[in-house]
Amino acid sequence: MNRKIRVLIVDDSVVIRRLLSDVITADPQLEVAGYAANGKIALAMLDQVSPDIVTLDVEMPVMDGIETLKAIRIKRKKLPIIMFSTLTERGAEATIDCLAAGASDYVAKPANVGSFSLSKERICEALLPKIRVLCGSSPQPALQILPKPALLPPIKRNSTLERIDVVVIGSSTGGPNALAELLPALPVDFRVPVLVVQHMPAAFTHFLAQRLNASSKLEVKEAVAGAIVEPGTVWIAPGDFHMVALREGTSIRLGTNKDNPENSCRPSVDVLFRSVAKAYNRGSVLAVILTGMGQDGLRGCEQLADVGAHVIAQDEPTSVVWGMPGFVAKAGLANAVLPLSQLAPYIVRRVGFSGPDRTTARIRPLGAS
């Protein structure tokens, strides 16, 4: 975009509006299109200020975030909307509802707005990259350590898979709704466990697991340290913890830790994938990389590919952001690059489910009617 990205700030807090304004106006690519203290005012301003993107508070008087989001979606189906939510259980649950209702992404408010400069720094790091990517002004960076081919490389066929023992999934921006389509499409007698890293803070992953469990045939849980990894269960890495797979004799148990973030993420896809490469037998892993910013999962996929694992990536047209799957595909690590709707049938066939229901029907996103 040649002109500046116009941001409409919707928040009932004067302090938060000032924080966001300072961060946005300090960036030469952005400008504040307007301010609204509640959703009703924001709806009236849409046509007046013509924003390119909206930051939307979750909890507001008069008209809260989810009501406002639904109303905006009636008028502007493709307008990027970033929810701005508190790191509380109430804020987390409401954010999951907003993502299900069509929010593009979310940013957690700083826990301590008393330190104004620190809060601005945290907002700058969390919010600005998402604004640029969602508005198309900041494409995902080219892979520096590997040559970038003009076209996607041929699909690798070097996997020697005869049996899959575990499916591992990594996702970020757009991931909650991608998971909401993929996981419910897995059949009730799916015979292997599924381990998932979705980039989210603490509290958020608990409500994500609850929502996915309600719509899935498999049991979906937030991971706990020491749990035995069993077939037919989906484990979601807890927010702010890395999740790892640990072999104990013939069993695999889950571990969690607060080691340093990797790729600025905790939980990190790379951490999980690296542990799975060590814990499982050679070639018995099916890895899936879904939509997301950045390149978390790239190094993990390299290690999994080295031990003969099978890797598939979501394609660009169906990804909210083709960062994580794009890096894996461009590095030549993917055995298949597929649209979201084809991932579950592919996984079911690869795992070897032989029941009558091939589960090819398209599953709607969370909250869709």
Secondary structure as UniProt FT lines:
FT   STRAND          5..10
FT   HELIX           14..25
FT   TURN            28..29
FT   STRAND          30..36
FT   HELIX           39..49
FT   STRAND          53..57
FT   HELIX           65..75
FT   TURN            77..78
FT   STRAND          81..85
FT   HELIX           89..100
FT   TURN            101..102
FT   STRAND          105..108
FT   TURN            113..114
FT   HELIX           116..134
FT   TURN            135..136
FT   STRAND          166..171
FT   TURN            173..174
FT   HELIX           175..182
FT   HELIX           183..185
FT   TURN            188..189
FT   STRAND          194..198
FT   TURN            202..203
FT   HELIX           204..215
FT   STRAND          219..222
FT   TURN            225..226
FT   TURN            231..232
FT   STRAND          233..236
FT   TURN            239..240
FT   STRAND          242..248
FT   TURN            249..250
FT   STRAND          251..257
FT   TURN            263..264
FT   HELIX           269..279
FT   TURN            282..283
FT   STRAND          285..289
FT   TURN            296..297
FT   HELIX           298..306
FT   TURN            307..308
FT   STRAND          310..314
FT   TURN            317..318
FT   HELIX           324..330
FT   TURN            331..332
FT   STRAND          336..338
FT   HELIX           340..351
FT   TURN            366..367
//
